Amino acid sequence: MEKYLDAFVNSFMGSVDWTWKSILFDVPWYTNYFWGLTIISLIVWGLEIAFPWRKNQSVFRKDFWLDGFYMYFNFFLFAIAISGFYKLLGLLFSELGISAKSLTLLDLSTLPAWAQLVIFFIILDFVQWFTHILLHKYKFLWRFHKVHHSVKEMGFAAHLRYHWMENILYKPLKTLGVMVLGGFEPEQAYIVHFAAIAIGHLNHANIKLTWGPLKYILNNPVMHLYHHAYALPKGSYGINFGISLSLWDYIFKTNYIPEDSGTIELGFPGDDHFPQDFIHQNIYGFGKSKKG
């Protein structure tokens, strides 16, 4: 028991220490996700201000500050809180004889650096796309995902407005994806992580961007706005599930962009009764199940 307690405490305190050192610029720049997130956010926000798609939307749109809090809470505070639990899970797997190599289908370490990054990016994005579908398809998961879809005015910070329970689902599945790659992250994996933050911010930004012919590969603000549409195609539980890549939606026929005015209503049926504050939004999913 003492071994598990020590592992939990050491992992937790290590996460706290690393985050604090990041704030103080005391870590390598390519692992400094605190300032990386902050700089990317300021750049995309600047683009929103300079080139707004919805001209009548305020620079400090509805829930701007709430979404800003979600952004740092989910990326850092909650990650610190659960770091110890994931360490314990790793120890348990190790004692059961389950290692990263147990599920290996492709060993990236034998490939050129650029190929490692591309494959790593594609596999992790597919895992997230598939997980995103589960969040919409199953009512229990949708109750938590409603937090993300309660956004009524879209902006960059909405990217990381989501219920902490989503991390409980996403993290193990992303870890599984890494295990399939031999438990191996490319040395330059930070490029993938920073790119994912930037693309996610842009997808939620008040900017009209489609990437031209690359729209069939990269997700974009026009496509993702319809993912947040209040009114979905009849019989659908969701559309445009892409995270960084749009190609999964085009391959599996979940793409839908009927027009590009950017003026559609966002949210979901019944969102007028959805909590407006952080605390109640994060306990909502644990309440008594309601229709919708």
C-alpha positions as CSV (number, residue, x, y, z in Angstrom):
1,M,0.0,0.0,0.0
2,E,2.9,2.4,0.8
3,K,4.3,1.9,-2.7
4,Y,1.0,3.0,-4.3
5,L,0.6,6.0,-1.9
6,D,4.2,7.1,-2.7
7,A,3.6,6.8,-6.4
8,F,0.4,8.8,-6.2
9,V,1.9,11.6,-4.1
10,N,5.1,11.8,-6.2
11,S,3.2,11.9,-9.4
12,F,0.8,14.6,-8.1
13,M,3.6,16.7,-6.7
14,G,5.6,16.3,-9.8
15,S,2.8,17.6,-11.9
16,V,2.3,20.6,-9.6
17,D,6.1,21.3,-9.7
18,W,6.3,21.0,-13.5
19,T,3.3,23.4,-14.0
20,W,4.8,25.9,-11.6
21,K,8.1,25.7,-13.4
22,S,6.3,26.2,-16.7
23,I,4.8,29.4,-15.5
24,L,8.2,30.6,-14.4
25,F,9.8,29.7,-17.8
26,D,11.9,27.1,-16.0
27,V,11.3,24.2,-18.4
28,P,12.3,23.7,-22.1
29,W,10.1,25.8,-24.4
30,Y,8.9,22.8,-26.3
31,T,7.4,21.3,-23.1
32,N,6.0,24.6,-21.8
33,Y,2.3,24.0,-22.5
34,F,1.2,26.8,-20.1
35,W,2.8,29.6,-22.1
36,G,2.3,27.7,-25.4
37,L,-1.5,27.6,-24.7
38,T,-1.5,31.2,-23.7
39,I,0.5,32.5,-26.7
40,I,-1.6,30.5,-29.2
41,S,-4.8,31.8,-27.5
42,L,-3.7,35.4,-27.8
43,I,-2.7,35.0,-31.4
44,V,-6.1,33.4,-32.4
45,W,-8.0,35.9,-30.3
46,G,-6.1,38.6,-32.2
47,L,-7.2,37.1,-35.5
48,E,-10.8,37.0,-34.2
49,I,-10.6,40.8,-33.4
50,A,-8.9,41.6,-36.7
51,F,-11.0,39.4,-39.0
52,P,-14.3,38.7,-37.3
53,W,-16.7,36.4,-39.2
54,R,-19.7,37.4,-37.2
55,K,-19.3,41.2,-37.2
56,N,-21.9,41.8,-34.5
57,Q,-20.3,39.4,-32.0
58,S,-18.5,41.2,-29.1
59,V,-14.8,40.8,-28.6
60,F,-15.7,39.7,-25.1
61,R,-18.5,37.4,-26.3
62,K,-21.0,35.6,-24.1
63,D,-19.2,33.3,-21.6
64,F,-15.7,34.6,-22.7
65,W,-14.3,34.5,-19.2
66,L,-16.1,31.3,-18.2
67,D,-14.5,29.6,-21.3
68,G,-11.1,31.1,-20.4
69,F,-11.4,29.5,-17.0
70,Y,-12.4,26.1,-18.5
71,M,-9.3,26.3,-20.8
72,Y,-6.8,26.5,-17.9
73,F,-8.8,24.3,-15.6
74,N,-9.0,21.4,-18.0
75,F,-5.5,21.8,-19.4
76,F,-3.7,22.1,-16.1
77,L,-5.7,22.0,-12.8
78,F,-7.6,18.9,-13.6
79,A,-4.6,17.2,-15.2
80,I,-2.7,17.8,-12.0
81,A,-5.6,16.4,-9.9
82,I,-5.8,13.1,-11.8
83,S,-2.1,12.6,-12.5
84,G,-1.7,10.4,-9.4
85,F,-4.6,8.2,-10.4
86,Y,-3.1,7.5,-13.8
87,K,0.2,6.7,-12.2
88,L,-1.6,4.1,-10.0
89,L,-3.3,2.7,-13.1
90,G,0.1,2.3,-14.8
91,L,1.4,0.4,-11.8
92,L,-1.6,-1.9,-11.8
93,F,-1.2,-2.7,-15.4
94,S,2.5,-3.4,-14.9
95,E,1.8,-5.8,-12.1
96,L,-0.8,-7.6,-14.3
97,G,1.9,-8.0,-16.9
98,I,0.3,-5.5,-19.3
99,S,2.9,-3.2,-20.9
100,A,3.0,-0.8,-23.8
101,K,4.4,-3.6,-26.0
102,S,1.3,-5.8,-25.3
103,L,-0.8,-4.1,-27.9
104,T,1.8,-2.9,-30.3
105,L,0.8,-3.0,-33.9
106,L,3.3,-0.5,-35.3
107,D,6.7,0.4,-33.9
108,L,7.3,4.1,-34.8
109,S,10.8,4.1,-33.5
110,T,12.0,2.4,-36.7
111,L,10.6,5.1,-39.0
112,P,12.0,8.5,-40.1
113,A,11.1,11.4,-37.8
114,W,8.6,13.0,-40.2
115,A,6.8,9.7,-40.6
116,Q,6.7,9.2,-36.8
117,L,5.0,12.6,-36.4
118,V,2.5,12.1,-39.2
119,I,1.4,8.6,-38.1
120,F,1.3,9.7,-34.4
121,F,-0.9,12.6,-35.3
122,I,-3.3,10.6,-37.5
123,I,-3.8,7.8,-35.1
124,L,-4.4,10.0,-32.1
125,D,-6.8,12.2,-34.1
126,F,-8.8,9.1,-35.2
127,V,-9.0,7.9,-31.6
128,Q,-10.4,11.4,-30.6
129,W,-12.8,11.5,-33.5
130,F,-14.2,8.0,-32.6
131,T,-14.4,9.1,-28.9
132,H,-16.2,12.2,-29.9
133,I,-18.9,10.1,-31.7
134,L,-19.4,8.1,-28.5
135,L,-20.0,11.3,-26.5
136,H,-22.9,12.2,-28.9
137,K,-24.3,8.7,-29.4
138,Y,-24.8,7.5,-25.8
139,K,-27.1,9.5,-23.6
140,F,-25.0,9.0,-20.4
141,L,-21.9,10.5,-22.1
142,W,-23.9,13.2,-23.9
143,R,-25.1,14.5,-20.5
144,F,-21.4,15.4,-19.8
145,H,-20.7,16.6,-23.4
146,K,-23.6,19.1,-23.2
147,V,-21.2,21.4,-21.3
148,H,-19.2,21.9,-24.5
149,H,-22.4,22.3,-26.6
150,S,-23.9,24.9,-24.2
151,V,-21.8,27.5,-26.0
152,K,-24.2,30.1,-27.5
153,E,-21.5,32.4,-29.1
154,M,-18.5,30.7,-30.6
155,G,-14.9,31.8,-29.9
156,F,-11.5,30.3,-29.6
157,A,-11.7,29.5,-25.8
158,A,-14.8,27.3,-26.4
159,H,-12.3,24.8,-27.7
160,L,-11.4,23.7,-24.1
161,R,-14.8,24.2,-22.5
162,Y,-15.7,20.7,-21.6
163,H,-16.7,18.6,-18.6
164,W,-13.8,17.1,-16.8
165,M,-15.4,13.6,-17.2
166,E,-14.5,13.8,-20.9
167,N,-10.8,13.5,-19.8
168,I,-11.7,10.3,-18.0
169,L,-12.8,8.9,-21.4
170,Y,-10.4,10.6,-23.8
171,K,-7.2,10.0,-21.8
172,P,-7.3,6.2,-21.6
173,L,-8.3,5.9,-25.2
174,K,-5.5,8.2,-26.3
175,T,-3.1,6.2,-24.1
176,L,-4.4,3.0,-25.9
177,G,-3.6,4.7,-29.2
178,V,0.0,5.3,-28.0
179,M,0.2,1.7,-26.8
180,V,-0.7,0.5,-30.3
181,L,2.3,2.5,-31.4
182,G,4.5,0.6,-29.0
183,G,4.0,3.0,-26.2
184,F,6.2,5.4,-28.1
185,E,5.8,9.2,-28.6
186,P,8.1,10.7,-31.3
187,E,10.8,12.9,-29.9
188,Q,9.2,15.9,-31.6
189,A,5.7,15.0,-30.4
190,Y,5.4,18.5,-29.0
191,I,4.8,19.7,-32.6
192,V,1.7,17.5,-32.8
193,H,0.4,18.7,-29.5
194,F,0.9,22.4,-30.2
195,A,-0.6,21.9,-33.7
196,A,-3.7,20.3,-32.2
197,I,-4.1,23.2,-29.8
198,A,-3.8,25.7,-32.6
199,I,-6.2,23.9,-34.9
200,G,-8.7,23.4,-32.1
201,H,-8.6,27.1,-31.3
202,L,-9.1,28.0,-34.9
203,N,-12.0,25.6,-35.4
204,H,-13.9,27.4,-32.6
205,A,-12.8,30.9,-33.5
206,N,-14.9,33.7,-34.9
207,I,-13.0,33.5,-38.2
208,K,-14.2,32.4,-41.6
209,L,-11.6,29.9,-42.7
210,T,-12.0,26.8,-44.8
211,W,-8.4,26.0,-46.0
212,G,-9.6,25.8,-49.6
213,P,-9.0,22.3,-51.1
214,L,-7.5,21.2,-47.8
215,K,-10.9,21.4,-46.2
216,Y,-11.3,17.7,-47.0
217,I,-8.3,17.0,-44.8
218,L,-8.3,19.7,-42.1
219,N,-11.2,20.7,-39.9
220,N,-12.1,24.3,-40.0
221,P,-14.4,27.0,-38.3
222,V,-17.1,26.8,-40.9
223,M,-17.4,23.0,-40.7
224,H,-17.1,22.9,-36.9
225,L,-19.7,25.7,-36.3
226,Y,-22.3,23.3,-37.8
227,H,-21.2,20.6,-35.3
228,H,-22.5,23.1,-32.7
229,A,-25.7,23.8,-34.5
230,Y,-28.9,23.8,-32.5
231,A,-30.9,22.1,-35.3
232,L,-29.3,19.0,-36.6
233,P,-30.3,17.0,-39.7
234,K,-33.4,14.8,-39.0
235,G,-32.5,11.6,-37.4
236,S,-28.9,12.6,-36.6
237,Y,-27.2,12.6,-33.2
238,G,-24.4,14.8,-34.5
239,I,-22.4,15.8,-37.5
240,N,-18.8,17.0,-38.3
241,F,-17.1,15.2,-35.4
242,G,-13.6,16.0,-36.6
243,I,-11.1,17.2,-34.1
244,S,-8.0,18.3,-36.1
245,L,-8.8,16.4,-39.3
246,S,-12.0,16.5,-41.3
247,L,-11.2,13.6,-43.5
248,W,-12.8,11.1,-41.1
249,D,-16.2,12.8,-41.5
250,Y,-15.8,12.8,-45.3
251,I,-14.8,9.1,-45.3
252,F,-17.6,8.0,-43.0
253,K,-20.2,10.4,-44.3
254,T,-20.8,12.4,-41.2
255,N,-19.9,15.7,-42.9
256,Y,-22.6,18.4,-43.3
257,I,-22.2,22.1,-44.3
258,P,-25.4,23.4,-46.0
259,E,-24.2,27.1,-46.0
260,D,-21.5,29.3,-44.6
261,S,-23.1,32.5,-43.3
262,G,-22.1,31.7,-39.7
263,T,-25.4,33.0,-38.4
264,I,-26.9,29.7,-37.2
265,E,-28.2,29.2,-33.7
266,L,-25.9,27.2,-31.5
267,G,-26.7,24.9,-28.6
268,F,-29.1,22.0,-28.2
269,P,-32.9,21.6,-27.4
270,G,-33.5,22.4,-23.8
271,D,-30.3,24.4,-23.3
272,D,-32.3,27.3,-21.9
273,H,-32.6,25.2,-18.7
274,F,-28.9,24.2,-18.7
275,P,-26.8,25.7,-15.8
276,Q,-24.9,28.9,-16.6
277,D,-22.1,28.6,-14.1
278,F,-19.0,26.4,-13.8
279,I,-20.0,24.5,-10.7
280,H,-23.5,23.6,-11.7
281,Q,-22.4,22.7,-15.2
282,N,-20.0,20.2,-13.8
283,I,-22.4,18.5,-11.5
284,Y,-25.3,18.4,-14.1
285,G,-24.2,15.2,-15.7
286,F,-24.4,13.3,-12.4
287,G,-28.0,14.3,-11.7
288,K,-31.1,12.4,-12.4
289,S,-31.4,11.5,-16.1
290,K,-33.8,13.7,-18.1
291,K,-35.1,13.4,-21.6
292,G,-32.7,14.8,-24.2
